[in-house]
Amino acid sequence: MAQDKVIIRFSQVSFAYNDKKVILDEADFNVRRNSIVTIMGQNGAGKSTIFKLLLGQLKPQSGKIHLEPGTRIGIAEQMVPTELLELDIVSYFRRAIPDKTHGIERDIVRVFKAVGLEIPLDKLVRELSGGQKARLLLASALITNPDILLLDEPTNNLDAEGIEKLTVFLMSYTKTCIVISHDSDFLNCFTDGVLNLDSHTHKVEQFLGNYYDVLEE
């Protein structure tokens, strides 16, 4: 993993939805700046919950989540919300950066190039294919220039070509990224380390190395 300073630290973080659904029990782990980390665990172990804690959508019952001051977090959602399907591309991106009054088209073209998407900017979101929407969601996260990029099952709606383009993108990505995915071949191409959520102990085990190295451990 890149020997940069820590950008995320969970210190004895506990979270439960209720008495019968404990997710984290005094979990400790950290993520270093400019690393790409995979979160793995059984369904319901709390992978998406960690994203919600990072975004501030949930609050831990105890412990501390430390982020570098001023850290921007962007998330590529799994699906485009229904109410946004009738927007054209430019209007869709204006929601992500409402303060940008000039030059947004140039920014859109830049992030489209990064994710391998070529579509007219006056096209409606509902007219896009599943793979195009998946890349649109990634581009929407990137256009905010986040310090930490969160990807939740990013290959779900991508064909083989789309997965290949996303893999190439992540292999050259220079900022911090945390990925939730079950696609082991995809993950193994770029992962610096793995956070494994143990659904029995509710702890987070931290491993260094690529995905297959961690599976062997």
C-alpha positions in Angstrom: 0.0 0.0 0.0 1.3 3.5 -0.7 3.3 4.9 2.1 1.4 8.1 2.3 -0.2 9.7 5.4 -3.5 8.2 6.7 -6.6 9.9 5.2 -9.2 7.8 7.0 -9.0 6.3 10.5 -11.7 4.4 12.3 -10.9 4.3 16.1 -12.9 1.8 18.1 -16.0 2.6 16.0 -19.2 0.8 17.0 -22.4 0.9 15.1 -25.7 -1.1 15.3 -29.0 -0.6 13.6 -30.6 -2.3 16.7 -29.8 -4.8 19.4 -30.1 -7.7 17.0 -28.2 -6.1 14.1 -24.7 -5.1 15.3 -22.5 -4.1 12.4 -19.3 -2.8 13.9 -17.9 -3.5 17.4 -15.0 -1.2 18.3 -13.6 -1.5 14.8 -10.1 -0.2 14.1 -8.6 0.4 10.7 -7.0 3.1 8.5 -6.8 3.9 4.8 -3.7 5.7 3.5 -3.9 8.6 1.0 -3.6 7.5 -2.7 -4.3 3.9 -2.0 -7.0 1.7 -3.5 -8.7 -0.5 -0.9 -11.3 -3.2 -1.3 -14.0 -3.9 1.4 -15.0 -7.6 1.5 -17.4 -9.5 3.7 -20.6 -11.5 3.6 -23.9 -10.0 2.5 -25.2 -7.9 5.4 -21.8 -7.6 7.1 -21.9 -3.9 6.8 -19.9 -2.9 3.7 -22.3 -0.2 2.5 -22.8 0.9 6.2 -19.1 1.9 6.2 -19.7 4.1 3.2 -22.7 5.7 4.9 -20.6 6.3 8.0 -17.9 8.0 5.9 -20.5 10.2 4.2 -22.0 11.2 7.5 -25.3 9.6 6.6 -25.0 7.5 9.7 -23.3 8.3 13.0 -21.4 5.8 15.2 -22.7 5.0 18.6 -19.2 5.2 20.0 -15.6 5.7 18.8 -14.3 8.2 16.3 -14.0 8.5 12.5 -11.1 10.7 11.6 -10.8 12.3 8.2 -8.2 14.8 7.1 -9.7 18.3 7.4 -11.2 19.5 4.2 -11.4 16.0 2.7 -14.0 15.7 -0.1 -15.7 12.4 -0.6 -17.5 11.3 -3.8 -19.6 8.2 -4.3 -20.7 6.5 -7.5 -24.2 5.3 -6.7 -25.4 2.0 -8.1 -28.4 3.4 -9.9 -29.6 6.8 -11.3 -32.6 8.0 -9.2 -35.8 7.8 -11.1 -36.5 11.5 -10.8 -33.3 12.4 -12.7 -33.9 10.2 -15.7 -35.6 13.0 -17.6 -32.7 15.4 -17.3 -30.3 16.0 -20.1 -26.6 15.4 -19.4 -25.6 18.9 -18.6 -28.5 19.4 -16.2 -27.7 16.1 -14.5 -24.1 17.3 -13.8 -25.2 20.8 -12.7 -26.7 19.1 -9.7 -23.3 17.8 -8.7 -21.6 21.1 -9.0 -24.3 23.8 -8.6 -21.8 26.6 -8.0 -20.2 26.1 -11.4 -21.7 28.6 -13.8 -19.2 28.6 -16.7 -17.3 25.8 -18.4 -19.2 22.9 -17.0 -19.3 21.3 -20.5 -15.6 21.2 -20.6 -15.5 19.5 -17.2 -18.1 16.9 -18.3 -16.0 16.1 -21.4 -12.9 15.7 -19.2 -14.5 13.2 -16.9 -16.2 11.4 -19.8 -12.8 10.8 -21.3 -11.6 9.4 -18.0 -14.4 6.9 -17.8 -14.5 6.1 -21.5 -17.9 7.6 -22.2 -18.9 9.3 -25.5 -22.4 10.6 -25.7 -24.0 14.0 -26.8 -24.4 16.4 -23.9 -28.0 17.1 -24.9 -29.0 13.4 -24.6 -31.5 12.5 -21.9 -30.3 10.3 -19.1 -33.2 7.8 -19.7 -31.9 7.2 -23.2 -28.6 5.8 -22.0 -27.9 2.0 -21.9 -27.2 0.3 -18.5 -23.5 0.4 -19.1 -23.6 4.1 -20.1 -25.5 4.9 -16.9 -22.9 3.1 -14.8 -20.2 5.2 -16.4 -22.3 8.3 -15.9 -22.6 7.6 -12.2 -18.8 7.3 -12.0 -18.3 10.5 -14.0 -20.7 12.3 -11.7 -18.6 11.3 -8.7 -15.4 12.4 -10.4 -16.5 15.8 -11.5 -16.5 17.0 -7.9 -12.8 16.2 -7.8 -13.1 14.1 -4.6 -10.1 13.2 -2.4 -11.8 9.9 -1.6 -13.8 8.0 -4.3 -16.3 5.4 -3.1 -17.4 2.7 -5.5 -20.3 0.4 -4.6 -20.4 -2.7 -6.9 -19.3 -0.6 -9.9 -19.3 -3.5 -12.3 -22.9 -4.5 -11.8 -24.2 -2.9 -15.0 -21.1 -3.1 -17.1 -20.4 -5.5 -20.0 -16.9 -6.9 -20.5 -15.7 -3.9 -22.4 -17.0 -1.6 -19.7 -15.3 -3.6 -16.9 -12.1 -3.4 -18.9 -12.3 0.4 -19.2 -13.1 0.8 -15.5 -10.2 -1.5 -14.6 -7.8 0.6 -16.7 -9.1 3.7 -15.1 -8.6 2.4 -11.6 -5.1 1.1 -12.4 -4.0 4.6 -13.2 -6.2 6.4 -10.6 -3.9 8.5 -8.4 -6.2 9.4 -5.5 -7.7 7.4 -2.6 -10.5 4.9 -3.7 -12.5 2.4 -1.7 -14.3 -0.3 -3.6 -17.1 -2.8 -2.7 -17.3 -5.6 -5.3 -17.6 -9.4 -5.6 -15.7 -9.5 -8.9 -12.4 -11.0 -7.8 -10.6 -10.8 -11.1 -11.6 -7.1 -11.4 -10.4 -6.3 -7.8 -7.1 -8.1 -8.2 -5.9 -5.8 -10.9 -5.6 -2.7 -8.7 -6.1 -3.4 -5.0 -3.4 -2.3 -2.6 -5.1 -3.7 0.5 -8.3 -5.3 1.8 -10.6 -4.5 4.7 -12.5 -7.7 5.7 -15.7 -7.3 7.7 -16.1 -10.3 10.0 -19.9 -10.8 10.5 -19.4 -12.9 13.6 -17.0 -10.6 15.6 -18.1 -7.4 13.9 -14.5 -6.4 13.7 -12.6 -5.2 10.6 -9.4 -7.1 9.6 -6.9 -5.2 7.6 -4.6 -6.9 5.0 -2.0 -5.6 2.7 -1.5 -6.9 -0.8 -3.7 -7.8 -3.8 -7.1 -9.5 -3.5 -5.9 -13.0 -4.2 -3.0 -12.7 -1.7 -5.6 -11.8 1.0 -7.9 -14.6 0.1 -5.0 -17.0 0.6 -4.4 -15.6 4.0 
